[in-house]
């Protein structure tokens, strides 16, 4: 099974504002981005034994990216990294509820883990 996990939403630290943390907002954010990326993520079957990668993205309010995604952990030239970058680009623009606008600082920078195991 291809695995995808959202490591953190961060601006400068791994924390969320009280408004986001309340009412399980973090879980809602993780679920929203996880569901969108899972639909776009396809890993070749022969990549199951490869090392996971973590990609950092900066997301604008309209769901497009502010700059290119960056591999920040794991081998940047691997099959997993290529599949992760393809998934992110294929899913653009992300569908972000307008009600999340007040908490943009909490989701505008994301670190997303892609684990082939």
C-alpha positions in Angstrom: 0.0 0.0 0.0 1.3 3.5 -0.9 1.5 5.6 2.3 1.3 9.3 2.6 1.4 11.2 5.8 1.4 14.9 6.6 4.2 15.6 9.0 3.5 19.1 10.1 1.9 22.4 9.3 4.3 25.1 10.2 5.3 28.7 9.7 8.3 28.8 11.9 7.5 26.1 14.5 5.5 22.9 14.7 2.5 24.4 16.3 -1.0 25.6 15.6 -2.9 28.5 16.8 -5.5 27.9 19.5 -8.3 28.5 16.9 -7.0 25.7 14.7 -6.2 23.3 17.6 -9.8 23.8 18.9 -12.5 21.6 17.5 -9.9 19.2 16.1 -9.0 21.7 13.3 -5.5 20.1 12.8 -7.1 16.7 12.1 -9.4 18.4 9.6 -6.5 20.0 7.8 -4.5 16.8 7.7 -7.5 14.8 6.4 -8.2 17.4 3.7 -4.7 17.5 2.3 -4.2 13.8 2.8 -7.3 12.9 0.9 -6.4 15.2 -2.0 -2.9 13.9 -2.3 -3.7 10.3 -1.9 -6.0 10.5 -5.0 -3.0 11.8 -7.0 -0.2 9.6 -5.6 0.9 6.7 -7.7 4.1 4.8 -6.8 5.6 2.1 -9.1 5.2 -1.4 -7.6 8.9 -1.9 -7.6 9.5 1.1 -5.3 8.2 -0.6 -2.1 11.7 -1.0 -0.6 12.8 2.5 -1.1 13.4 5.2 1.5 10.6 7.7 2.3 10.9 11.4 1.4 9.5 14.6 3.0 8.5 17.4 0.7 8.0 21.0 1.8 5.4 23.1 0.0 4.2 26.6 0.3 0.5 27.0 -0.5 -1.3 30.2 -1.5 -4.8 31.0 -0.4 -6.1 30.0 -3.9 -4.6 26.5 -3.5 -1.7 27.0 -5.9 2.0 26.8 -4.9 4.2 29.7 -3.9 7.4 28.3 -5.4 8.5 24.8 -6.3 8.1 21.9 -3.8 11.4 21.0 -2.1 12.6 17.5 -1.0 13.9 18.2 2.6 14.4 14.6 3.7 15.3 11.5 1.8 16.9 11.0 -1.5 15.8 13.8 -3.8 16.4 11.9 -7.1 14.6 8.7 -6.0 11.5 7.2 -7.6 9.6 8.0 -4.4 10.6 11.7 -4.6 9.6 11.8 -8.3 6.2 10.2 -7.5 5.7 12.7 -4.6 6.4 15.7 -6.8 4.1 14.4 -9.5 1.3 13.9 -7.0 1.6 17.4 -5.7 1.6 19.0 -9.1 -1.2 16.8 -10.3 -3.4 17.8 -7.3 -3.0 21.5 -7.9 -4.8 23.7 -7.1 -5.6 22.3 -3.7 -9.2 22.8 -2.6 -9.0 24.9 0.5 -12.2 25.9 2.3 -12.6 29.7 2.4 -13.4 29.4 6.1 -9.7 28.5 6.7 -8.5 31.9 5.5 -8.1 33.3 9.0 -5.7 30.4 9.8 -3.6 30.6 6.6 -0.4 30.9 8.6 -1.1 27.4 9.9 -1.3 25.7 6.5 0.7 27.9 4.1 3.9 25.8 4.7 3.5 22.1 4.9 5.9 19.2 5.2 4.4 16.1 3.7 5.9 12.6 4.1 5.6 10.0 1.3 6.4 6.5 2.5 6.4 3.7 -0.1 6.2 0.9 2.6 
